[in-house]
Amino acid sequence: QVQLVESGGGLVQPGGSLRLSCAASGSIFSINAMGWYRQAPGKQREKVAHITSGGSTNYADSVKGRFTISRDNAKTTVYLQMNSLKPEDTAVYYCNADVTSYSGSYTSTDKYWGQGTQVTVSS
């Protein structure tokens, strides 16, 4: 009943920039936190950046100073601005959200994932 849809991936040269977006929709009561993860071929999925409902952020050491996570005022869309991209940033990027949603007369809190968007950094 909750969907996360990512967009903004693509091919970019080293040193370039991309902006990823992830929009949440469905029977949402509230979104508690959102984040971005990535998975490169042959590697485990890793957390890239995270933002709470209050706006607190944290980043993986490998992207600090280059990536910025933010949310819109409605707090249903999260963005990842990626600057100074490196070949090692190449991965499928996944949006993640902790969502409290309506379930009949009740609410439940679950973790949701987007379908992933490919980011390729190559000359």
C-alpha positions in Angstrom: 0.0 0.0 0.0 3.1 2.2 0.0 5.2 2.7 -3.1 8.6 4.4 -3.5 9.5 5.5 -7.0 13.1 6.6 -7.8 14.3 8.6 -10.7 17.4 10.5 -11.8 19.9 7.9 -12.4 22.1 7.7 -15.5 25.5 7.8 -17.0 27.8 10.6 -16.0 31.5 11.4 -16.5 33.9 11.4 -13.5 33.6 14.8 -11.7 30.0 15.2 -12.8 26.8 15.5 -10.9 23.4 13.8 -10.7 20.4 14.3 -8.6 18.3 11.3 -7.5 14.7 11.6 -6.4 12.4 9.2 -4.5 8.7 9.9 -4.1 6.6 8.0 -1.6 2.9 7.5 -2.2 0.0 5.3 -0.9 -1.8 5.0 2.4 0.8 7.0 4.3 0.2 8.3 7.8 3.7 9.5 8.3 7.3 9.0 7.1 9.7 8.7 9.9 13.0 8.6 8.1 14.3 8.2 4.6 17.6 7.2 3.1 19.6 6.1 0.2 21.5 2.8 -0.2 23.6 1.5 -3.0 24.8 -1.9 -4.3 27.7 -2.3 -6.7 28.2 -5.5 -8.6 29.6 -8.2 -6.4 29.3 -6.1 -3.3 26.9 -5.9 -0.4 24.3 -3.1 -0.2 25.6 -0.2 1.8 24.0 2.9 3.4 24.9 6.1 1.6 22.9 8.8 3.4 20.0 9.1 5.9 17.6 11.8 6.9 15.2 11.8 9.9 11.8 13.4 10.0 13.4 16.2 12.0 16.0 16.8 9.3 19.1 15.3 10.9 21.4 13.7 8.4 24.3 11.3 8.3 26.5 10.1 5.5 28.8 7.2 4.6 32.4 8.4 5.0 33.0 7.7 1.3 30.5 10.3 0.2 30.8 13.0 2.9 31.4 16.4 1.4 30.2 15.3 -2.1 26.6 14.0 -1.6 23.7 15.9 0.1 20.4 14.3 1.2 17.3 16.4 1.6 13.5 16.2 1.8 10.7 18.3 0.5 8.4 20.2 2.8 5.7 17.5 2.6 8.4 15.0 3.6 7.2 12.5 1.1 10.1 13.0 -1.4 13.8 12.6 -0.7 16.6 13.7 -2.9 20.2 12.8 -3.2 22.4 15.5 -4.8 25.6 13.8 -5.9 28.6 16.0 -6.9 32.2 15.2 -7.8 31.2 11.7 -8.8 33.8 9.0 -9.0 33.8 5.7 -10.9 33.6 3.9 -7.5 30.2 5.5 -7.0 28.8 3.3 -9.8 26.0 1.2 -8.4 22.3 0.7 -8.2 20.9 3.2 -5.8 17.9 2.3 -3.7 15.6 4.6 -1.8 14.4 3.4 1.7 11.8 4.7 4.0 10.4 3.9 7.4 6.7 4.5 6.9 3.7 4.4 9.2 0.7 3.5 7.0 -2.9 3.0 7.4 -4.0 -0.6 7.7 -7.8 -0.7 8.1 -8.6 1.0 11.4 -5.0 0.8 12.5 -1.6 2.0 11.5 1.6 -0.1 11.1 5.2 0.9 10.6 7.3 -0.9 8.0 10.4 -0.4 6.0 9.9 0.1 2.3 12.3 0.0 -0.7 12.2 1.5 -4.1 13.0 -0.5 -7.3 16.5 1.0 -7.7 18.0 3.3 -10.2 21.4 2.7 -12.0 24.1 5.3 -11.6 27.2 4.8 -13.8 30.2 7.0 -13.6 32.5 6.5 -16.5 34.4 8.4 -19.1 
